[in-house]
Amino acid sequence: MSSFRNILFPTDFTPHARSALKYAAAFARYGCGRVVLFSVQSSKVPANLMTMTDRRLADEDADALSQLRNQVKDLLADPLFEGLEVEPVIVEGEPAREIADAVRDYDIDLVTVVTHGRRGLTRALWGSTAEEIIAEAPCPVLTLRPPQHDFVEPRGQQSEIRLNRILLATNLRPSSIAAAHLARELAAATNAELRAVYVIGDYFEQISAMFPEGAHSALSRMRAEVEVRMQTFAGEGDGRIQTHIAEGRPCAEIVRLAAKTDADLIVIGTSVHASLFGGAPALGSEIERVVRNAPCPVLCVPSGRVVTPLPAFARPQPVPQT
């Protein structure tokens, strides 16, 4: 997994956020890389906080800064980080924006994020920081929602990656090409079984109810086209990729298949679009629902800022051999 060397581990020092530590450490160890321990604060923090003397600290907001420094030191002392290069970085600002900037500044390959799975009116009003991070970050984001199925297991005082089954959710369009390449790379590196699923959306059923004379033939053509494309995709994997075609609500079918096949990881390509009210970029609702309801971690792989309109398809390209 040479794609993942520099890992960004954002944390607010809560036990919930700390559950991503084992993933950050395991990927950094596997890729012989490093971890950037990243904390975003609401107020300015001295750049030399970790090396400030107690006397100098007393001149600042001593209680808050001392607590913050102790929290960082506690994380750095975790046995999971033993033998790894870990760089603590503390900044002021808004989490999603600062994390996106850190990805570029520190040459980050993977961000680990723990979601809170908020639903209903609370989420509608305030959104989800994790989803904002996925939309903003220019690199893959691994989302975790404890408690759920883990693919990092303890090995002594450390952790290691144990991927047995990967589910790639593809739409056979440009937005899924990067995700397909990465899913293949992960499967090859870990000797994991790779499955790919395409979901024909349930909007065809709605169209059929309104225009039965035309929708039936369109759906038949769609089914035939998807079957051919998925067969081609499987063939490019030397017969080692199992493919599934489902019909219904994409998020529900992806989550259902992940649970049915006991998947360790869902890999999905993401495209973002402008917010309805002109705010920060946003993910599509189907991807958000997969992240919030998946029975296992979800690896969101960005493809760009442009959403490809239906019914465009992109033929998966072979993974370059190194």
WOSULZI-V361484 format. One record per residue. N is the residue number from 1. RES is the residue in one letter. D_LAST is the distance of its C-alpha to the last C-alpha in whole Angstrom. Layout:
[[N;RES;D_LAST] [N;RES;D_LAST]]
This chain:
[[1;M;12] [2;S;11] [3;S;12] [4;F;16] [5;R;17] [6;N;20] [7;I;22] [8;L;26] [9;F;28] [10;P;31] [11;T;35] [12;D;38] [13;F;39] [14;T;40] [15;P;40] [16;H;38] [17;A;36] [18;R;35] [19;S;34] [20;A;30] [21;L;30] [22;K;29] [23;Y;26] [24;A;25] [25;A;25] [26;A;23] [27;F;20] [28;A;21] [29;R;21] [30;Y;18] [31;G;16] [32;C;18] [33;G;19] [34;R;23] [35;V;25] [36;V;27] [37;L;31] [38;F;32] [39;S;36] [40;V;37] [41;Q;41] [42;S;44] [43;S;46] [44;K;45] [45;V;43] [46;P;44] [47;A;40] [48;N;42] [49;L;43] [50;M;41] [51;T;43] [52;M;46] [53;T;49] [54;D;51] [55;R;54] [56;R;52] [57;L;51] [58;A;54] [59;D;55] [60;E;52] [61;D;52] [62;A;52] [63;D;52] [64;A;49] [65;L;47] [66;S;48] [67;Q;47] [68;L;44] [69;R;43] [70;N;44] [71;Q;41] [72;V;38] [73;K;39] [74;D;40] [75;L;36] [76;L;35] [77;A;37] [78;D;35] [79;P;34] [80;L;30] [81;F;30] [82;E;30] [83;G;28] [84;L;26] [85;E;26] [86;V;28] [87;E;30] [88;P;33] [89;V;33] [90;I;37] [91;V;38] [92;E;40] [93;G;40] [94;E;39] [95;P;36] [96;A;34] [97;R;34] [98;E;34] [99;I;31] [100;A;29] [101;D;30] [102;A;28] [103;V;25] [104;R;25] [105;D;27] [106;Y;25] [107;D;21] [108;I;21] [109;D;18] [110;L;21] [111;V;24] [112;T;26] [113;V;30] [114;V;33] [115;T;35] [116;H;38] [117;G;39] [118;R;42] [119;R;44] [120;G;47] [121;L;49] [122;T;47] [123;R;44] [124;A;45] [125;L;47] [126;W;44] [127;G;41] [128;S;38] [129;T;36] [130;A;33] [131;E;33] [132;E;34] [133;I;31] [134;I;29] [135;A;30] [136;E;30] [137;A;27] [138;P;24] [139;C;21] [140;P;21] [141;V;24] [142;L;25] [143;T;28] [144;L;30] [145;R;34] [146;P;36] [147;P;37] [148;Q;34] [149;H;32] [150;D;29] [151;F;26] [152;V;26] [153;E;29] [154;P;30] [155;R;29] [156;G;32] [157;Q;33] [158;Q;29] [159;S;27] [160;E;24] [161;I;22] [162;R;23] [163;L;22] [164;N;23] [165;R;23] [166;I;22] [167;L;24] [168;L;22] [169;A;25] [170;T;24] [171;N;27] [172;L;25] [173;R;25] [174;P;23] [175;S;24] [176;S;22] [177;I;18] [178;A;17] [179;A;18] [180;A;17] [181;H;13] [182;L;14] [183;A;16] [184;R;13] [185;E;11] [186;L;14] [187;A;15] [188;A;12] [189;A;12] [190;T;16] [191;N;17] [192;A;19] [193;E;21] [194;L;20] [195;R;23] [196;A;23] [197;V;27] [198;Y;28] [199;V;32] [200;I;35] [201;G;37] [202;D;40] [203;Y;42] [204;F;42] [205;E;45] [206;Q;46] [207;I;46] [208;S;47] [209;A;50] [210;M;51] [211;F;51] [212;P;50] [213;E;51] [214;G;48] [215;A;45] [216;H;45] [217;S;44] [218;A;41] [219;L;40] [220;S;40] [221;R;38] [222;M;36] [223;R;35] [224;A;34] [225;E;32] [226;V;30] [227;E;30] [228;V;29] [229;R;26] [230;M;25] [231;Q;25] [232;T;23] [233;F;20] [234;A;21] [235;G;20] [236;E;17] [237;G;16] [238;D;17] [239;G;20] [240;R;19] [241;I;20] [242;Q;24] [243;T;26] [244;H;29] [245;I;31] [246;A;34] [247;E;37] [248;G;38] [249;R;38] [250;P;34] [251;C;34] [252;A;36] [253;E;35] [254;I;31] [255;V;33] [256;R;35] [257;L;32] [258;A;30] [259;A;33] [260;K;34] [261;T;31] [262;D;31] [263;A;27] [264;D;26] [265;L;24] [266;I;25] [267;V;22] [268;I;24] [269;G;23] [270;T;26] [271;S;28] [272;V;31] [273;H;34] [274;A;37] [275;S;39] [276;L;43] [277;F;45] [278;G;43] [279;G;41] [280;A;38] [281;P;35] [282;A;35] [283;L;33] [284;G;34] [285;S;36] [286;E;34] [287;I;31] [288;E;34] [289;R;36] [290;V;32] [291;V;32] [292;R;35] [293;N;36] [294;A;33] [295;P;33] [296;C;30] [297;P;28] [298;V;26] [299;L;23] [300;C;24] [301;V;21] [302;P;23] [303;S;22] [304;G;25] [305;R;29] [306;V;29] [307;V;30] [308;T;30] [309;P;33] [310;L;34] [311;P;33] [312;A;30] [313;F;27] [314;A;23] [315;R;21] [316;P;18] [317;Q;15] [318;P;12] [319;V;9] [320;P;6] [321;Q;4] [322;T;0]]
